[in-house]
Amino acid sequence: MILLNPKHRARTYPDARSGEVMEKTIAFFEQKGKDKLEADYYAHGWYSDFLDFVKRERIFATMVTPAGYGAPDARWDTFRICEFAEILGFYGLPYWYTWQVSVLGLGPLWMSANEPLKQKTAAYLEDGGIFAFGLSEKEHGADIYSTSMTLTPQADGTYLASGSKYYIGNANKASIVSTFGKLAGTGEYVFFAADPTHPRYELVQNVVASQNYVAEYALHDYPVTEADILHRGQAAWDAALNTVNIGKYNLGWASIGICTHALYEAIDHAANRRLYGMAVTDFSHVKQMFVDAYSRLVAMKLFALRASDYMRSASAEDRRYLLYNPMVKMKVTTQGEEVINLLWDVIAAKGFEKNMYFTQAAVDIRALPKLEGTVHVNVALIAKFMPNYFFAPAEFAPVPTRDDATHDAFLFAQGSTRGLGKIRFHDYNPVFAASALPNVALFAEQTELFKQMLMAAPPNEKQQKDIDFLLAGGEIFALVVYAQLILENARLLDVGDDLVGQIFDFMVRDFSRLALNLYSKPTSTPEQMAFCQRMIQKPVEDTARYDRVWTEQVHSLKGAYQMSAKGSAAAG
């Protein structure tokens, strides 16, 4: 089964330690129990028990220490990071969040040439340390062009840093806060390591009501030496963006974990509840919502797994991952919202009850599309790849499933963040042509019409300045990329035709909805509107396929997973 079930894990690893990390992490939460997880969540209690477990079992030390800096089992292995992030999301977004912001905080450190600081970082990880990424500011958000954190040079060759950062997770307890700023006078960008225990580091406040500590902190003439500098100039800028390239990918996995747990709860509730003399799951509209939610969730996971393959296979000559990463952040997280919406329409008022995981899922799923750049920012980013994707395909060797026990070294040597418009992609047409499924063929027809529109009726000068119009087209482009990687992975993982056909049932509907959205824009031209009308299609109906997916894959999840309320005696 492709979905995570903590009581029957399906994923295997080439080394024992990776599986051990997953099993011990699951055991920590299962032993803690659902009641205590929910009590901590609503009390906004700091998760010191989880961080004690991380330290005791060397979890972060294993998972995010590059090969050569820690124990032999340590490496940055995106394949195993996927399931780890999924597990944390499955049990609660706060636990995922402290992991996620540690990943971000570590990015500038592991990308640096400052070897003494890297050795210190490895030692902190072995001691159970967490990390923070001091990038955004209250007045400027993530607009790092406008950062006001300033390092003023001193006569002795040191610096004094002054300024504040805002919305910085883990900045209350981090071993190191990787902080972005500018040098006074020159405006040169710089990344440096800050220590939250220093008397000139002020922890101003926690800006959220949550288990997490999302800090506002201020530096007041904080002393910085050359030993604290991680990056200067363009390298500092590149480290900021390349760190986000790594970290934003994890957001999709949090969504996948949250939706999976919520699906188990929802199907159990609906299948065991009777209304008007029948089970809730006997109603046709409920079946449709469950089938859609399940199909969307599987598609989310297929895409995110395939994006991992491209991340792990990336090189200076193959940077296709720079399209797929923001797709995981943008598309997978918004699909997560859609899955929760569908499930909530089924369970209705039950989704508000305090003893349901679903109640926190319904809140937390909203955060993920809004972190590491909004959906709109990421759609605008991926739109830069559209011309080469459609009109200038290149030859690449096939990328296999990358589940090998390898350190993903290139992620910390990504180099310049420039030249996105020059990145080439393999031709998507053979991927669609290889499928005999009618809804895949219909989706390919819709895609061809969109491509024809781009050639015959491209955005005019007015539309090129209309962000709303460009974002509408970018969402259609994103859907095509999404479909391509889902198909690739369905073939690699031998996903059955029934499920793939059901996935493309909703994909055709989504394409039609997005085409209608583009048609309806105030600036759309008559020629563009005509193309959009042709893109609006109804998926090919297959009642037998739908019934098999419902019976064999969706309704069969009833009773597949339930979290114990009390857990066992001791967590960890």
N, C-alpha and C positions, 0 to 999 in steps of 0.2 A: 504494500500500500504506500502511496506517495506521501500521504499526510503523516505528520508526526503523531505517534501515540506513545507517550512516555512509558507505558506499561508493556509495550511490544515494539521496541525500536527496530526499524527496518534497515537503517543505514549501517554499513560496515566500513571499517578503516583498515589501511595497510599496516598500522602499528597499534599495539595494545594501549599505549598511553592515551591516544586520542579517544578511543572508546571509553576508557576509564574516566576521563574528564567529563564526558557526557553523562555517564551513569552516576557519578558522584554528584554532579550538579542536579540531576533529576531527583536523586535520593534526598538531597538537602531540602528541596521544596516539598516533596511528598511526605517526608518525615515532619516537616514543620506544620503541614496541614492547612487546609483551606480557611478555617476560621481564623487562625493566627495571621495568615497572609492578609486577609481582609481587615482584621483589626489594626494591623500595622499601617495598611494603606489609608484607612480613614482617619487614623490618629496622626498621620504624617510622621510616623516614627522613622528615624534614621536607621538604615539597614546595617547596623554594626554586626549583627549575627552573620549576615551574608558575607561581609567583608572579612570577618574572622575566618569563615569557611574558605574563602578565596586564598587567604594567607596560609592557613593550615594545609590545604591541599595543593598549594602552588598553582592555582588555576590560571591566573593572569600571567604568571611567570612562564608557564608552558605555552600559552596561546599567543602572546604578543611580544615575546622576546625573539629578535631575529637570530637565526642560526649563527653560532660562533660567539654569542654574547651571554649565553646562559647554559643550562644543563643540556645534555645531548638530545633530550626530547623536546627542546624549545625550538620553535620556528614560527614564522608568520605564514600560515597555511590557510588560504581563503576557503578551501573546501571544508575544512573542519570548523572554521569560524562561522560558516553559514548555519550549521545546526546549533552551535553554541548560542548564537544570537537568537535563533528561533526558539530555543528552549527558554531563554530568559524572557522573551516576549510572551511566551505561552503562560508563564507563571505570574508575570507582572512587569509592566513597563518600567517602573522605577529601578528594578534590578538590571534591566537592559540598559537603562540610561547611564548608570554609573560606569558600566562597561563601555558604552559608546563614547562618552566624553573622555574616557581614558585613552581610547583608540585615537581620538583627535589630538589629545595632548601629546601622545607619543609620536605622532607624525613628524613634527619639526625636529624632534630629538633624534629619531632614527634616520632622518634625511640629512642630518648635520655631519660635518667633518670634525666636530669637536669630540674626539675620542674619550677624553677623561669624563665628559658629561654623559656619554653613551654608556661607559662602564658604570657610572654612578646610577644611571637609569636602570640598568640590568640588576644592580644590587637592590634598588628600591623595589623592583618587581618581585624579586625573590623574597623580600620581606613583606609582601602583600600590599605594596603601594598602589595608589590610584593617581590619576593624572588629570590635568585640565588644560584647556585650549583658550587662551586669552586673546580672542580676536575681536569680537563685536563690542560696540560701545553704545551707550544709552542714546546719544544724539544722532549717531550715524548708522546704527545697526551693523550689518555686515559690509557696509561700504568702506572697504579698507583703503580706498584712495584718500578718505577724509579722516583717517585715524588721528586722534589728538594725543595719544600716549607719546611723550617726548623724552628722549634721552639727551641730556645736555652734557657735552664734553667738559672734563675738568683738567686742570693743569697737570695733574699727575698721570694722565692717560686713562683715567676711569670715567664713569658717567654717573649722573643722577637722573633717575627716571621719575617722571611725574605724570599723572593722568589717571583715568579710571576705565574700567572695563565692566560690561553689563551683560547679564544672561550667560554666565560662565559656570557650567556644571562642575561639581567636585572641587571648586576653588576654596572650599572651607577646609578640606582635608587632604588635598593633593600633595604628593611628594615634591612635584615640580609643576609650576604653572607656566607653560610655554606662552610667552607674551609677545604680541606684535606691536611695534611702534615705529617712530621715525626719529632720525637724528636731527637735533636742533641745528638750524643754519642751512644744512644741505638738503634736508627732506629725504635723505636716503632711508629706505626701509630697513628694519632690523627685527630679528626674532631673538629673544633672550629668555633665560631661565630665571623665574622668580620663585622665591621661597615664602609660602604663606605664614610661616612662623616668625618671619622677620618683623621687628618692631615698626618698621616703616611700610609694612604691608597692612592696610586696613581692610578688614572684612566688613563691609558696610551693612549688607542685609541679604537675606534670602528673598528673591523677588517673586517667588511662586509659593502657593500653598500646596505642598506636596511632600512626599517622603524624600524627594531629591533636595539637595541644596544647590540652587541655581543663583550664583552669587553676583552681587555688585561688589567689586573690590577697587580700592584706590591705592596707588603708590605715591608716597610723599617723599620726594628726594631720596628715593630708594637707590642704594649704591649698586652699580653694575660694573663688573670688571670684564676684561677680555675673556676670562675663563667662563663667563656666563653667556657669552654671545654664541648663538646658534647659526645665524645666517645674516648676511648683509645684502643690501641692494636688490637686484633682480632675483637673487637666490632666495631672499626672504619672501618676496612676492610669490615666487614659484612654490615655495614650501607651504605657504598658506593655501593656495589653490590645489596643489597636489595632495595635501592632507585631506581636504574636503572630498577630492576624487575618491580617496580610499574610504573615508568615513561615511559618506552619504549612502554608499551601497548597503550598509547595515540597516538602514531605516526600513527597507523593504522586508527584511527578515523579521523585524519586530512586528510589522503588520501581519506577516504570515503566521507567526506564533500566536498573536492575539486572536486572529480570525479562526484558527484551528481549534483553540480551546472553546471559543464562543460557539462554534458549530456543534461540538460535542454536547454542550449544555442545551443548545436550542433543540436539537433533534431528540434528545432524551425527554425534554419537557413536552414537546409537541406530540411525540409518538405515544406518550403515556397519559395524555389528557383527552377526555372525551367531551364533545359538544354536540348537541342535537342527535345523540344516539350513535355517533361515529367518532373515530379517532381524528384528531386535528390533522394528522398527516394523510387522511383520506380525502381532504378537500383539494380540488384540482389546483386552485390558486396557491395553496400552501406547497404542494408538490413542485409547482413551477418555481416558486421562490427558493426552495431548498436546492433544486437542481441547478438553478442559476448561481446560487451562492457557492455551492460545491464546485461547479465547473470553473467559476471565476477564481476561486482559491487555488485549485490545481494549476490553472494557467499562471497565476502569480508565482507559484513555486517553480514551475517549469522554466519560466523566463529568468527568474533570479538565479537558478542553478546554472543555466546556460551562460548568463552574463559572467558568472564566476569562472567558467572555462576560458573566456576571452581575457579576463583580468589576469589569470594565471599564465596565459600564453602570450601576454603582451610583450612588446619590445619597442625600441625606438623606431623600427620599421613598420610595426603593426600596433596602431593606437586606436583600434576600433572600440576598445573598452570605454573610451571617452564619450561615446554615444550611449553605450549600454548602461554605464553606471548611473547617469542622471535619469535614464529610463526606469531603473529599479527604484530610485528615489521618487520620481514623479508618478510613473504609471502604476507601479505595484502598490504604493501607499494609497493612491486614490481609489484603486480597485478594492483595497482593504476597507475603505469607508463604504463602498457599495455593498460589499459582502455583509458588513455589520448592519447596514440599512435593511437589506433583504431579511436577515435573520430577525431583526427587531420587529419588522412588520408581522412576522409569524408569532413571536412570543409576547409581543405587545407589553402590557403592564408588568409582566414577569421580569422584563429587562430593567426595571427600576428597583427591584428588591435588593436589600443590603447583603443578603447571603448568596448572591449570584456573582460569579466572576464576570458575567456579561455586563453588569452595571458599570464596572470600572473599564471594561473593554470599550463600551459605547462612548466613554469620555476620552480615553487614551488614544483610540484609533484616529481621532481628529488631529492629534498633535503631529503625527508623522509627516503628512504632506506639507507641514508648515515649518519644519526644521531643516537645517542645512540648505537654505534657499527655498523660497516658496515654489509652488507648482509652476507659477507663471515664469519665474526666473529660469527654471530648468527647461520649460518648453522653449523659451527664447534661446537657450543654449543649444538644445538639440536641433533647432531649426537651421543652425549654421551648417549642419551636416547634410541637409536635404539635397542640394544640387549634386554633390558627388555620389550620394547614395542612389539617386534615381538615374543619373545621366553619365556617370563616369566610373562604372564598376571596375575592379581590379582583380587579378588572380591571386589567390592565397591558398596555401596548403590547408586541407580540412583540419579544423580544431577538434580534437577528440574530447571525451569526458575527462576532466582533469581531477581525478581523485587520488593522485599519487602523493606520497609523503615528501613534499618538496617545499623548501622555503621560497616564498614569492619575492625574490630580491628586487625585481624591476620596479615594484611598487614604491620603493624607496630611492629609486634612481630614475624617476620619470623625466627629469630634465625640464626643458622650457615648456611653459604653458601656452606658448604662441602657436600659430599655424593650424588652428582647428579646421579652417576651411580647406586645407590641403589633405586632410585625412581621407583615405580611400576605403571602400567597403567591397565585400564580395557580392556578386549578383544574387539578388533575392529570387529572381524568376525561377531558377531550377528547383528551389526549395518548395515553392507552391506547385510547380508542374509535376513534381514527383508524387503528389497525393492524388488519389482517385476519388476522394470524398467530395460530394457535390457542393457542400458549403465552403470548402476550401477553394474550389473553382470559382464560386460566386464571389468570394472575398477577393480573389485574384482579379476578377473582372472589375470590381469596384476600384481596386488599386490602380489598374491600368487607366481607368477613366480619370482618376485624380492626376496621374502622371500626364495624360493628354491635356488636361486642363492647365497644368503648369507650363506646358509647351505652347498651347494655343491661346490661353488667356491668363498669362502670368500676372502677379500683382502689379498694378500701375503705380505711378509716382505717388499718388495720394494714399493708396493702400499700403505702400511700403513705409509710410509714416504712421499708419494706423495700427497700433500694437494689438488692439482687440481683434482686428481682422487677421493679422499675422499669427496670433496665438491660436485662432480657430483652425487655420491651415496646419499649424504645427501639431495640433492634437491628432489630426488625421494621419500625418506623417508618423507620429509616435505609435499609432495603432498598427500601422504597417510593419514597423520594426518589431513591435511586440509580437505580432502574428508570426513573423519569420523565425524568431528565436524559439517560440513555443513549438512550432513545427519541427525545427531542427532537433530540439531536445526530446520531443515525443518519439521521434524515430530512434534516437540514441538510447532512450530508456525503455523502449518497446511499450509505450502506452497504447492501449487498444483503440481501434477505430471508433468504437462507440463513444468513448470519452472525448477523443479529438473532434469527432463530428459534433458533439454537444457543445464543446468549447467554441467551435466556429459558428454554431447557431447564434450564440450571443455576440460573437465578433461581427457577423454580418449586420445584426441589429445595431450594434454600437457604431459601425461605419455609417449606417443610414442616419442615425441620430446626429452624428458629427457633420455629415453632409448637409442636413437640414439646418444645423446651426450656422454653417458657413453661408448657405443660401440666404439666411435671414439677416445677415449683417447689413447695416445701412449702406456700406460702401461697395457691396458686391455688385458686379456688372451683369447685364442680361446674359452675356455669353457664359460667365462663370456660373450663374444661376441655372442655366440649361444643363451644364455638366453636373452640377450638384443634384438636379432632379434625376438624372440617369444613374447616379450613384445610390440613390435610395432604393433598396431592394428588400424583399422579404425572404428570410432563409428558407431553404428547402425543408419541408416537414418530413419527419420520419418518426412516426408514433411508436413503432416497435423499438427503435434505438432509444428514444426518450424513456420508455417504460423499463428497458433493461438498465439504463443508468440509474433511474430512480430506485428500482428494486435491489439491484446487485451492488451498487456503490454508495448510494445516499442513505436510503432507509436502513440498510444493513449496519450503519454506524450507530444505531440505537444500542446503548449499553456498552459501546466499545471502550469508552473511557469515562470514569468519574473520579474526581479527586476526593480523597478522604477528608472529612470535615476536621477531625482531630489530629490526623497524622499519627506518628508514633512518638515514643518517649523523648527522643533526642534528635535534633536536627544535625545533619552533617554526618 
